[in-house]
Amino acid sequence: MINLTGRYALVTGGSRGIGAATAVMLAEAGANVAITYSTDVTAARSVVDKIRMIGRLASAFRCRVDRYSDCQGLAFKVLKRHGRIDILVNNAGIWEEGTIGKMSHADWQKTVDINLTGTFNMCNVIVPIMKRQKYGRIINVSSTAGQRGEPFHSHYAASKGGIIAFTKSIGPELIQKGIWVNCVAPGWVETEMISNVYNKPGNRIEINRSIPRGRVASPREIAGPIIFLASNLADHIVGVVINVNGGSVL
C-alpha cells in the first residue's frame, strides 16, 4: 500500500545506521533518494550502490548540517540533480557522553549544533522549496532521551527534546501549505553509534532487560515508521511523535 514512486527524498546522515536503512527502504517503496554524509564517503557510496541496484536514482553529498551555508549548497545541488525534494528525513546526529559540571561549552554546543540546529537548518532551507511544490513530508528523528532525559547525556537529551518541540511547532504551521511534519523517537537501536556502550560486558543484557520487548531495535525497525510517515497512509497525522522503542517509553 505504501507507494512512493516518483517522489524524491533527502536523508541526512544517510551513510549508516538509521539513515542508511531509511534511504534503502525509501528506494524499496519507489522513491529516488539523496543522502548526506559528513566524513565516510565509502559508506555513503555503498548506500548509493544499494539504491541503484533497486533501480532508483541515488546521490550522496557531503554536508555539515550544523553549517547553514552547507545546507543551502546541498539544497541547490539536490535540486539540480533531482529536480524536487518531496521528503526530508532529518536524521543526522551525534550521541556523546557529557557529565554536567565537567562538560565543556564546546561539547554542549557541538551536540546542540548538529542535532537541533542542524534540523532547523535543513527545514529552513527545504521548506521554501516544498512550499513552491505545494507538497512535502518532513520526518525528524528524535529520541526517547528527548522525552525522559538521559543522565550523563544532558546535551543530547536537550537537543532531542528540542526536536520534539520544534516538530510540534512547525507541524501545525506548515500543514495548510501542503507540508506534513512529524517525528519518530527511537529508543536503543543497534548501530555503530552505540556499539562502544552496547557491546561492553554486561551492558547488552542490562539494556535488553530494560526494554519490555526484550531487545534493542534494528535500524530497519526505525526506518519502517519513517516510511509510513512519508506516505499517504499518514495524511491525517500532523506534529506527532511516534515512539519506536519496544515499550520503553509510553
C-alpha positions as CSV (number, residue, x, y, z in Angstrom):
1,M,0.0,0.0,0.0
2,I,2.9,2.4,0.5
3,N,4.0,3.6,-2.9
4,L,6.5,6.5,-3.2
5,T,7.1,6.1,-6.9
6,G,8.1,9.4,-8.4
7,R,8.9,11.0,-5.1
8,Y,12.4,12.4,-4.3
9,A,13.7,12.0,-0.8
10,L,16.6,13.6,1.1
11,V,18.0,11.8,4.1
12,T,20.6,13.5,6.3
13,G,23.2,11.2,7.9
14,G,22.2,8.6,5.3
15,S,25.5,6.7,5.1
16,R,25.0,4.5,8.2
17,G,22.6,3.3,10.8
18,I,19.0,4.5,10.8
19,G,19.7,6.9,7.9
20,A,21.1,4.2,5.7
21,A,18.2,1.8,6.5
22,T,15.7,4.6,5.8
23,A,17.4,5.5,2.5
24,V,17.2,1.9,1.2
25,M,13.7,1.4,2.4
26,L,12.6,4.6,0.7
27,A,14.0,3.3,-2.5
28,E,12.3,-0.1,-2.0
29,A,9.0,1.9,-1.7
30,G,9.7,3.6,-5.0
31,A,11.4,6.9,-4.1
32,N,14.6,8.3,-5.6
33,V,17.0,9.2,-2.8
34,A,19.8,11.7,-2.0
35,I,21.8,11.2,1.2
36,T,24.2,13.3,3.1
37,Y,27.4,12.2,4.9
38,S,30.0,14.1,6.9
39,T,33.2,12.1,6.6
40,D,32.7,8.4,5.4
41,V,32.4,8.6,1.7
42,T,32.9,4.9,1.3
43,A,29.9,4.1,3.4
44,A,27.9,6.7,1.5
45,R,28.8,5.2,-1.8
46,S,27.8,1.7,-0.5
47,V,24.3,3.1,0.3
48,V,24.1,4.7,-3.1
49,D,25.0,1.5,-4.8
50,K,22.3,-0.4,-2.9
51,I,19.7,2.1,-4.0
52,R,20.8,2.0,-7.6
53,M,20.6,-1.8,-7.6
54,I,17.0,-1.4,-6.6
55,G,16.5,0.6,-9.7
56,R,16.2,4.1,-8.3
57,L,18.2,7.3,-8.7
58,A,20.6,7.9,-5.9
59,S,23.2,10.6,-5.0
60,A,25.4,11.3,-2.0
61,F,26.5,14.7,-0.9
62,R,29.0,15.8,1.8
63,C,27.3,18.2,4.2
64,R,27.8,19.6,7.7
65,V,24.2,20.2,8.8
66,D,25.4,22.5,11.6
67,R,26.7,24.9,8.9
68,Y,23.8,26.8,7.3
69,S,25.8,27.6,4.1
70,D,26.4,23.8,3.7
71,C,22.7,23.2,3.9
72,Q,22.0,25.9,1.4
73,G,24.5,24.5,-1.0
74,L,23.1,21.0,-0.5
75,A,19.6,22.1,-1.4
76,F,20.9,23.7,-4.6
77,K,22.8,20.5,-5.6
78,V,20.0,18.2,-4.9
79,L,17.5,20.3,-6.9
80,K,20.0,20.5,-9.8
81,R,20.4,16.7,-9.7
82,H,16.9,15.5,-8.9
83,G,14.6,18.5,-9.6
84,R,12.4,18.1,-6.5
85,I,12.6,17.4,-2.8
86,D,9.4,15.8,-1.7
87,I,10.6,14.0,1.5
88,L,13.1,15.3,4.0
89,V,14.3,13.0,6.8
90,N,16.4,14.9,9.4
91,N,18.4,12.0,10.8
92,A,22.0,13.4,11.1
93,G,23.0,13.4,14.8
94,I,25.6,12.5,17.4
95,W,25.5,10.9,20.8
96,E,28.4,11.7,23.2
97,E,28.8,11.4,26.9
98,G,28.8,14.6,29.0
99,T,28.8,15.0,32.8
100,I,27.2,18.2,34.0
101,G,29.7,20.3,35.8
102,K,32.5,18.8,33.8
103,M,31.1,19.1,30.3
104,S,32.8,21.8,28.2
105,H,30.8,24.5,26.5
106,A,32.3,23.3,23.2
107,D,30.9,19.8,23.9
108,W,27.5,21.2,24.6
109,Q,27.5,23.4,21.6
110,K,28.7,20.6,19.2
111,T,25.8,18.3,20.1
112,V,23.1,21.0,20.0
113,D,24.5,22.5,16.8
114,I,24.4,19.1,14.9
115,N,21.3,17.6,16.4
116,L,19.0,20.6,16.9
117,T,20.3,23.4,14.9
118,G,21.1,21.0,12.0
119,T,17.4,20.0,12.0
120,F,16.4,23.7,11.9
121,N,18.9,24.5,9.2
122,M,17.6,21.8,6.9
123,C,14.0,22.6,7.5
124,N,14.6,26.4,7.0
125,V,16.3,25.7,3.7
126,I,14.0,23.0,2.3
127,V,10.6,24.4,3.4
128,P,10.5,27.2,0.8
129,I,11.1,24.5,-1.9
130,M,8.3,22.4,-0.6
131,K,6.0,25.5,-0.4
132,R,6.6,26.1,-4.1
133,Q,5.8,22.5,-4.8
134,K,2.8,22.7,-2.5
135,Y,3.8,19.3,-1.2
136,G,6.3,18.0,1.3
137,R,6.9,15.4,4.1
138,I,9.4,16.2,6.8
139,I,10.2,13.5,9.4
140,N,12.5,14.5,12.2
141,V,14.4,11.8,14.2
142,S,14.4,12.5,18.0
143,S,14.9,10.0,20.8
144,T,13.4,8.6,24.0
145,A,16.1,10.8,25.7
146,G,14.2,13.8,24.5
147,Q,11.1,12.6,26.4
148,R,12.5,11.4,29.7
149,G,16.0,12.8,29.8
150,E,19.3,10.8,29.9
151,P,21.9,11.0,32.7
152,F,25.4,11.9,31.5
153,H,23.9,12.9,28.2
154,S,22.0,16.1,29.1
155,H,23.2,17.9,26.0
156,Y,21.9,15.0,23.8
157,A,18.6,14.9,25.7
158,A,18.1,18.6,25.4
159,S,18.8,18.6,21.7
160,K,16.4,15.8,21.1
161,G,13.7,17.3,23.3
162,G,14.1,20.5,21.3
163,I,13.5,18.5,18.1
164,I,10.2,17.3,19.5
165,A,9.1,20.8,20.5
166,F,10.3,22.1,17.1
167,T,8.2,19.4,15.3
168,K,5.1,20.2,17.3
169,S,5.5,23.9,16.5
170,I,6.1,23.8,12.7
171,G,3.7,20.9,12.1
172,P,0.6,23.0,12.5
173,E,2.3,26.0,10.9
174,L,3.0,24.2,7.6
175,I,0.2,21.7,7.1
176,Q,-2.0,24.2,5.2
177,K,0.9,24.7,2.9
178,G,0.8,21.1,2.0
179,I,3.7,20.1,4.2
180,W,3.4,17.4,6.8
181,V,5.9,17.5,9.7
182,N,6.2,14.6,12.2
183,C,8.7,12.9,14.4
184,V,10.0,9.5,15.2
185,A,11.5,8.9,18.7
186,P,13.7,5.7,18.8
187,G,15.0,4.1,21.9
188,W,18.1,1.9,21.8
189,V,19.0,0.9,18.2
190,E,21.8,-1.4,17.3
191,T,24.0,0.9,15.3
192,E,27.7,1.9,15.2
193,M,26.8,5.0,17.3
194,I,26.0,2.9,20.4
195,S,28.4,0.0,19.8
196,N,31.0,1.1,22.4
197,V,28.4,1.1,25.1
198,Y,26.1,-1.8,24.0
199,N,29.0,-4.2,23.4
200,K,30.6,-3.8,26.8
201,P,30.4,-6.9,29.0
202,G,27.1,-7.0,30.9
203,N,25.7,-3.9,29.2
204,R,23.9,-5.8,26.4
205,I,22.0,-7.9,29.0
206,E,21.1,-4.9,31.2
207,I,19.9,-2.8,28.2
208,N,17.8,-5.6,26.8
209,R,16.2,-6.2,30.2
210,S,15.2,-2.5,30.3
211,I,13.1,-2.9,27.2
212,P,9.7,-4.6,27.5
213,R,10.1,-6.3,24.1
214,G,13.4,-7.7,25.4
215,R,15.9,-6.4,22.8
216,V,17.1,-3.3,21.0
217,A,15.7,-2.3,17.6
218,S,17.3,-2.9,14.3
219,P,17.8,0.2,12.0
220,R,15.1,-1.1,9.7
221,E,12.6,-1.2,12.6
222,I,13.1,2.5,12.9
223,A,13.0,3.1,9.2
224,G,9.6,1.5,8.8
225,P,7.7,4.1,10.8
226,I,9.6,6.8,9.0
227,I,8.5,5.4,5.6
228,F,4.9,5.3,7.0
229,L,5.0,9.0,7.9
230,A,6.4,9.7,4.4
231,S,3.4,8.0,2.8
232,N,-0.2,9.0,2.2
233,L,-1.2,6.5,4.9
234,A,-0.2,9.2,7.3
235,D,-2.3,12.0,5.7
236,H,-4.1,13.0,8.9
237,I,-1.0,12.8,11.2
238,V,0.4,16.2,11.9
239,G,3.0,17.3,14.5
240,V,3.0,13.8,16.1
241,V,5.8,11.9,17.8
242,I,5.8,8.2,17.1
243,N,7.6,6.2,19.8
244,V,9.6,3.3,18.5
245,N,11.3,1.8,21.5
246,G,9.9,-1.7,22.3
247,G,7.7,-0.2,25.1
248,S,10.5,1.6,27.0
249,V,8.7,5.0,27.0
250,L,4.9,5.1,26.7
